[in-house]
Structure formats: C-alpha cells, structure tokens
Amino acid sequence: MQPNNQYTDQAPQKTNNNQNRQPTLVILAHLVWIIGVVIAIILAIRFLLILFAANSANGFVNFIYTISYPLARPFFGIFNYQIHYGVSRVEFASLVGIAIYSIVAYLIAKILTINHPQTI
C-alpha cells in the first residue's frame, strides 16, 4: 500500500514578493529599451533627411520633422542651431539627442534590473 502523501514533513513554501516583482521590472526595462530605440530611430531618420536636404513639403518628411522636433529641441542650443529645412547640412543636435536618449534608456533599464545582471 502506498503511503498517503497528504501529510508530509516538508514545510509549506513561502512566496517571495521580490520574485514576483522581478519579471515585472524586467518587462519594464525592456519597455524602456524599446522606447529608447524608437526615439533614436526617429532622430536618426531626421538626421538623414536633413543631411540629404529632404523636401519638407513631402508628407512623410513633414511627419518626421513634426514628431522629431520636440525630441531634438532640447539640444538645439548646444551648436547654435538655425532651422533651415531643404538645405543640406549636418544637424549635430540630432546626433547628441540619439546619444543622450540611448544613455538615459540604458541607465534606467540597468537600474530597473540591478538584481538581474543577465537581462540587459
């Protein structure tokens, strides 16, 4: 006859709230990375369009300029920025924005996953 396993000598397992919280933080860190990458891609497209003097009357070009302007604007004062759409030039504000937003996204993701170094 098999012994009844209803009563065992094992202590009940406690659930650790920290274990339940960690996957949420990892997901949040990945979400931060995704947002950072999307911002960097938008600024990179802006940089290329300005570099090649894209026509701002084009719908796509105008859309990219419109959504990327608030992202690049904080960095305009660094290099004495003057808006001249349709003129080929290197917009350093976009490059600085790509670097800064990428570093900030990395640091936030790293802080969120400080107890899980393999995730980021």
VEXTIKE-842845 format. One record per residue (C-alpha): residue number from 1; residue in three letters; x, y, z. Coordinates in pm, 1 decimal. Layout:
residues N
<seq->NUM, type->ALA, east->X, north->Y, up->Z>
...
This chain:
residues 120
<seq->1, type->MET, east->0.0, north->0.0, up->0.0>
<seq->2, type->GLN, east->119.5, north->347.2, up->-85.4>
<seq->3, type->PRO, east->155.4, north->594.3, up->198.7>
<seq->4, type->ASN, east->-83.2, north->886.6, up->194.7>
<seq->5, type->ASN, east->107.9, north->1195.3, up->74.5>
<seq->6, type->GLN, east->-140.1, north->1429.2, up->231.0>
<seq->7, type->TYR, east->78.6, north->1477.0, up->538.2>
<seq->8, type->THR, east->449.5, north->1525.6, up->471.2>
<seq->9, type->ASP, east->739.6, north->1655.5, up->669.6>
<seq->10, type->GLN, east->803.9, north->1937.8, up->421.6>
<seq->11, type->ALA, east->739.1, north->2293.2, up->534.7>
<seq->12, type->PRO, east->499.8, north->2496.7, up->323.5>
<seq->13, type->GLN, east->678.1, north->2710.7, up->69.5>
<seq->14, type->LYS, east->653.5, north->3083.7, up->113.0>
<seq->15, type->THR, east->608.9, north->3300.1, up->-192.6>
<seq->16, type->ASN, east->859.1, north->3577.0, up->-215.9>
<seq->17, type->ASN, east->714.7, north->3908.1, up->-334.7>
<seq->18, type->ASN, east->1058.2, north->4002.2, up->-468.3>
<seq->19, type->GLN, east->1050.0, north->3703.4, up->-705.9>
<seq->20, type->ASN, east->708.5, north->3807.8, up->-834.3>
<seq->21, type->ARG, east->823.2, north->4166.7, up->-879.5>
<seq->22, type->GLN, east->1138.6, north->4090.0, up->-1075.6>
<seq->23, type->PRO, east->971.9, north->3975.6, up->-1400.3>
<seq->24, type->THR, east->766.9, north->4296.1, up->-1394.5>
<seq->25, type->LEU, east->1082.9, north->4505.1, up->-1362.6>
<seq->26, type->VAL, east->1248.8, north->4311.0, up->-1644.2>
<seq->27, type->ILE, east->946.9, north->4372.7, up->-1867.3>
<seq->28, type->LEU, east->952.9, north->4739.9, up->-1770.9>
<seq->29, type->ALA, east->1325.4, north->4755.8, up->-1853.1>
<seq->30, type->HIS, east->1258.4, north->4606.8, up->-2195.8>
<seq->31, type->LEU, east->980.1, north->4859.3, up->-2249.1>
<seq->32, type->VAL, east->1222.8, north->5141.3, up->-2163.0>
<seq->33, type->TRP, east->1468.2, north->4999.5, up->-2417.6>
<seq->34, type->ILE, east->1200.0, north->4981.3, up->-2685.2>
<seq->35, type->ILE, east->1101.0, north->5344.0, up->-2625.2>
<seq->36, type->GLY, east->1467.7, north->5449.0, up->-2632.9>
<seq->37, type->VAL, east->1525.8, north->5267.4, up->-2961.4>
<seq->38, type->VAL, east->1215.9, north->5419.9, up->-3120.4>
<seq->39, type->ILE, east->1331.5, north->5769.2, up->-3017.4>
<seq->40, type->ALA, east->1680.7, north->5701.5, up->-3154.3>
<seq->41, type->ILE, east->1538.9, north->5573.6, up->-3485.4>
<seq->42, type->ILE, east->1314.6, north->5879.9, up->-3523.5>
<seq->43, type->LEU, east->1611.2, north->6111.4, up->-3459.0>
<seq->44, type->ALA, east->1832.0, north->5911.9, up->-3696.6>
<seq->45, type->ILE, east->1571.8, north->5944.3, up->-3973.0>
<seq->46, type->ARG, east->1552.3, north->6319.5, up->-3900.5>
<seq->47, type->PHE, east->1930.4, north->6343.9, up->-3922.0>
<seq->48, type->LEU, east->1938.8, north->6166.8, up->-4258.8>
<seq->49, type->LEU, east->1652.4, north->6372.7, up->-4402.6>
<seq->50, type->ILE, east->1821.6, north->6698.0, up->-4305.6>
<seq->51, type->LEU, east->2159.0, north->6571.6, up->-4426.7>
<seq->52, type->PHE, east->2015.3, north->6496.8, up->-4770.1>
<seq->53, type->ALA, east->1803.3, north->6816.3, up->-4780.4>
<seq->54, type->ALA, east->1470.3, north->6635.0, up->-4799.8>
<seq->55, type->ASN, east->1173.6, north->6835.0, up->-4923.6>
<seq->56, type->SER, east->971.9, north->6937.0, up->-4615.0>
<seq->57, type->ALA, east->657.5, north->6968.0, up->-4830.2>
<seq->58, type->ASN, east->656.9, north->6587.0, up->-4862.1>
<seq->59, type->GLY, east->408.1, north->6426.8, up->-4621.6>
<seq->60, type->PHE, east->647.8, north->6169.7, up->-4474.6>
<seq->61, type->VAL, east->930.2, north->6419.7, up->-4432.7>
<seq->62, type->ASN, east->696.4, north->6670.4, up->-4269.7>
<seq->63, type->PHE, east->565.0, north->6396.6, up->-4036.6>
<seq->64, type->ILE, east->917.8, north->6301.6, up->-3926.3>
<seq->65, type->TYR, east->1013.1, north->6666.4, up->-3873.3>
<seq->66, type->THR, east->695.5, north->6722.9, up->-3669.9>
<seq->67, type->ILE, east->736.1, north->6425.2, up->-3436.1>
<seq->68, type->SER, east->1113.8, north->6459.4, up->-3401.4>
<seq->69, type->TYR, east->1123.5, north->6834.2, up->-3332.0>
<seq->70, type->PRO, east->1026.9, north->6803.7, up->-2960.7>
<seq->71, type->LEU, east->1286.8, north->6528.4, up->-2918.8>
<seq->72, type->ALA, east->1569.8, north->6725.3, up->-3081.0>
<seq->73, type->ARG, east->1474.5, north->7070.3, up->-2949.9>
<seq->74, type->PRO, east->1648.4, north->7041.1, up->-2609.0>
<seq->75, type->PHE, east->1980.9, north->7004.0, up->-2792.1>
<seq->76, type->PHE, east->1946.2, north->7292.5, up->-3042.0>
<seq->77, type->GLY, east->2123.7, north->7546.7, up->-2822.4>
<seq->78, type->ILE, east->2439.6, north->7336.5, up->-2795.4>
<seq->79, type->PHE, east->2553.8, north->7410.3, up->-3150.7>
<seq->80, type->ASN, east->2386.2, north->7746.1, up->-3232.2>
<seq->81, type->TYR, east->2102.5, north->7586.1, up->-3426.3>
<seq->82, type->GLN, east->1915.1, north->7767.9, up->-3703.7>
<seq->83, type->ILE, east->1618.4, north->7596.3, up->-3873.3>
<seq->84, type->HIS, east->1675.3, north->7569.8, up->-4248.9>
<seq->85, type->TYR, east->1472.7, north->7284.5, up->-4394.9>
<seq->86, type->GLY, east->1557.0, north->7188.4, up->-4750.5>
<seq->87, type->VAL, east->1924.2, north->7282.4, up->-4709.3>
<seq->88, type->SER, east->2177.4, north->7003.5, up->-4679.2>
<seq->89, type->ARG, east->2366.0, north->7019.6, up->-4351.5>
<seq->90, type->VAL, east->2475.3, north->6810.3, up->-4056.3>
<seq->91, type->GLU, east->2241.3, north->6855.8, up->-3760.4>
<seq->92, type->PHE, east->2453.7, north->6777.0, up->-3456.7>
<seq->93, type->ALA, east->2156.9, north->6826.6, up->-3222.0>
<seq->94, type->SER, east->2001.3, north->6505.9, up->-3356.1>
<seq->95, type->LEU, east->2324.8, north->6313.3, up->-3305.6>
<seq->96, type->VAL, east->2359.5, north->6440.6, up->-2949.4>
<seq->97, type->GLY, east->1993.8, north->6353.3, up->-2888.0>
<seq->98, type->ILE, east->2048.8, north->5997.6, up->-3011.4>
<seq->99, type->ALA, east->2344.0, north->5957.5, up->-2773.9>
<seq->100, type->ILE, east->2173.2, north->6115.7, up->-2472.1>
<seq->101, type->TYR, east->1842.7, north->5929.3, up->-2510.3>
<seq->102, type->SER, east->2027.4, north->5599.7, up->-2560.7>
<seq->103, type->ILE, east->2239.9, north->5652.8, up->-2249.4>
<seq->104, type->VAL, east->1936.5, north->5751.2, up->-2040.7>
<seq->105, type->ALA, east->1738.7, north->5446.5, up->-2161.4>
<seq->106, type->TYR, east->2034.5, north->5220.7, up->-2081.3>
<seq->107, type->LEU, east->2077.0, north->5364.4, up->-1730.9>
<seq->108, type->ILE, east->1705.5, north->5339.8, up->-1648.7>
<seq->109, type->ALA, east->1692.0, north->4980.2, up->-1775.0>
<seq->110, type->LYS, east->2005.6, north->4895.7, up->-1576.6>
<seq->111, type->ILE, east->1861.4, north->5044.7, up->-1256.7>
<seq->112, type->LEU, east->1536.7, north->4850.8, up->-1302.8>
<seq->113, type->THR, east->1724.7, north->4522.6, up->-1344.4>
<seq->114, type->ILE, east->2004.2, north->4575.8, up->-1094.8>
<seq->115, type->ASN, east->1931.9, north->4237.9, up->-930.7>
<seq->116, type->HIS, east->1922.7, north->4058.4, up->-1268.4>
<seq->117, type->PRO, east->2251.4, north->4146.4, up->-1444.1>
<seq->118, type->GLN, east->2195.4, north->3892.6, up->-1725.6>
<seq->119, type->THR, east->1878.4, north->4057.3, up->-1854.0>
<seq->120, type->ILE, east->2022.9, north->4377.5, up->-2000.7>
